[in-house]
Amino acid sequence: MTKTVEDSALILSAIAGRDHRDSTSLDTLVPDYLSELESGVKGLVIGLPREYFGEGLDPEVRRITMDAVGTITAEGAEVADISLPHTEYAVPTYYLLATAEASANLERYDGVRFGHRAKNPADLYEMFCVPVRRASESR
C-alpha cells in the first residue's frame, strides 16, 4: 500500500479506531503515529519468528528482510529470535474465525430483527419463509 514508513503511519492514522459504519470496530484512542516516528527505533526489541524463515521462503524475501534487520539494528533496535510454535494453526484458525464472524455479523439479516417475519409462526420454517401464493390458490 505504501513505499515509506511515513505513508504507512498516515494510512494507519486514517483507518485506526472507531468506524461508525462498522459495528465490529473498536472505539479507542488512536495514537498520533506520525509524531511517534520522530522517536525512532532505538531501544525497541523486534522479534523475528524462526517459523517464518524456514523452507519455502523466497530467497529474495529473506534477503530484503535481513537487509531491513541490518538497518534497524544500525538505528539502535534490538532483534530477538523468537518462536511462535502454533503458526501451523494460523490458517485453520482463520477459516474458523472468519466464518463465525461472518455468521455473527450477518445475523441481522435473518428476519428476526429486520426484514420478513411471519406473525405467530408455527415453527422456524414459517418464521423465516415468505409464504408463496400458488396460481391454483384463490385470492
C-alpha positions as CSV (number, residue, x, y, z in Angstrom):
1,M,0.0,0.0,0.0
2,T,2.8,2.4,0.7
3,K,6.5,2.8,0.0
4,T,7.6,4.8,3.1
5,V,7.1,4.4,6.8
6,E,5.6,7.9,6.9
7,D,3.0,6.9,4.3
8,S,2.2,3.8,6.4
9,A,1.7,5.9,9.5
10,L,-0.6,8.3,7.6
11,I,-2.7,5.4,6.3
12,L,-2.8,3.8,9.8
13,S,-3.9,7.1,11.3
14,A,-6.8,7.2,8.8
15,I,-8.1,3.6,9.3
16,A,-7.4,3.1,13.0
17,G,-10.1,3.4,15.7
18,R,-13.8,3.6,15.6
19,D,-15.7,3.5,12.3
20,H,-19.3,4.4,12.8
21,R,-20.3,2.3,9.8
22,D,-18.6,-0.8,11.2
23,S,-20.2,-2.3,14.4
24,T,-17.1,-4.5,14.8
25,S,-14.6,-1.6,15.1
26,L,-13.0,-0.6,18.4
27,D,-13.8,2.7,19.9
28,T,-10.3,3.5,21.3
29,L,-7.9,6.4,21.4
30,V,-5.7,6.4,18.3
31,P,-2.1,7.5,18.8
32,D,-0.5,10.1,16.5
33,Y,1.5,7.6,14.5
34,L,3.3,10.4,12.5
35,S,4.7,12.1,15.6
36,E,5.7,8.7,17.0
37,L,8.1,8.3,14.1
38,E,10.3,11.1,15.5
39,S,11.3,8.9,18.4
40,G,13.0,6.3,16.2
41,V,13.6,2.7,16.9
42,K,16.4,2.9,19.5
43,G,15.6,0.7,22.4
44,L,12.8,-1.2,20.7
45,V,13.0,-5.0,20.6
46,I,11.8,-6.6,17.4
47,G,11.1,-10.3,17.3
48,L,11.8,-12.4,14.3
49,P,9.8,-15.6,14.5
50,R,12.0,-18.5,13.3
51,E,9.0,-20.3,11.9
52,Y,8.7,-17.6,9.3
53,F,12.2,-18.2,8.0
54,G,12.0,-21.8,7.1
55,E,11.6,-23.9,4.0
56,G,9.7,-22.2,1.2
57,L,10.7,-18.6,2.0
58,D,11.7,-16.9,-1.2
59,P,15.5,-16.1,-1.1
60,E,14.8,-12.5,-2.3
61,V,12.3,-12.0,0.5
62,R,14.8,-13.4,3.0
63,R,17.5,-11.0,1.7
64,I,15.3,-7.9,1.8
65,T,14.1,-8.8,5.3
66,M,17.6,-9.3,6.6
67,D,18.7,-6.0,4.9
68,A,15.9,-4.3,6.9
69,V,17.0,-6.1,10.1
70,G,20.5,-4.7,9.5
71,T,19.1,-1.2,9.0
72,I,17.0,-1.2,12.2
73,T,19.8,-2.6,14.3
74,A,22.1,0.1,13.0
75,E,19.5,2.6,14.1
76,G,19.6,1.1,17.7
77,A,16.8,-1.5,17.7
78,E,17.5,-5.0,19.2
79,V,16.4,-8.0,17.2
80,A,15.4,-11.1,19.1
81,D,15.0,-14.7,17.8
82,I,11.5,-15.8,18.9
83,S,9.3,-18.8,18.4
84,L,5.6,-18.8,17.5
85,P,5.0,-22.6,17.9
86,H,1.4,-22.5,16.9
87,T,2.0,-20.9,13.5
88,E,0.9,-24.1,11.7
89,Y,-2.6,-23.5,13.1
90,A,-2.9,-19.9,11.8
91,V,-4.8,-20.7,8.5
92,P,-7.2,-23.2,10.0
93,T,-7.9,-20.8,12.9
94,Y,-8.5,-18.0,10.3
95,Y,-11.1,-20.1,8.5
96,L,-12.9,-21.0,11.7
97,L,-13.0,-17.4,12.9
98,A,-13.8,-15.8,9.6
99,T,-16.9,-18.0,9.1
100,A,-18.0,-17.4,12.8
101,E,-17.6,-13.7,12.4
102,A,-19.5,-13.7,9.1
103,S,-22.3,-15.6,10.7
104,A,-22.5,-13.3,13.7
105,N,-22.2,-10.2,11.5
106,L,-24.9,-11.4,9.1
107,E,-27.4,-12.5,11.8
108,R,-29.0,-9.1,11.5
109,Y,-30.4,-10.2,8.1
110,D,-32.0,-13.4,9.3
111,G,-35.5,-11.9,9.5
112,V,-35.6,-12.0,13.3
113,R,-35.0,-8.3,13.8
114,F,-35.3,-6.9,10.2
115,G,-37.0,-8.0,7.1
116,H,-39.8,-10.5,6.8
117,R,-41.1,-12.2,9.9
118,A,-44.4,-14.1,9.9
119,K,-46.9,-13.2,12.5
120,N,-47.4,-16.0,15.0
121,P,-45.3,-18.6,13.2
122,A,-45.9,-22.3,14.0
123,D,-42.2,-23.1,13.5
124,L,-38.9,-21.8,12.4
125,Y,-39.7,-22.5,8.7
126,E,-42.8,-20.3,8.9
127,M,-40.9,-17.6,10.8
128,F,-38.2,-17.2,8.1
129,C,-40.1,-18.0,4.9
130,V,-42.3,-15.7,2.9
131,P,-45.4,-17.7,2.0
132,V,-45.6,-18.4,-1.7
133,R,-49.0,-18.0,-3.3
134,R,-49.6,-20.6,-6.0
135,A,-51.6,-19.8,-9.1
136,S,-54.1,-22.5,-8.1
137,E,-54.9,-20.7,-4.9
138,S,-57.8,-18.3,-5.0
139,R,-57.2,-14.7,-3.8
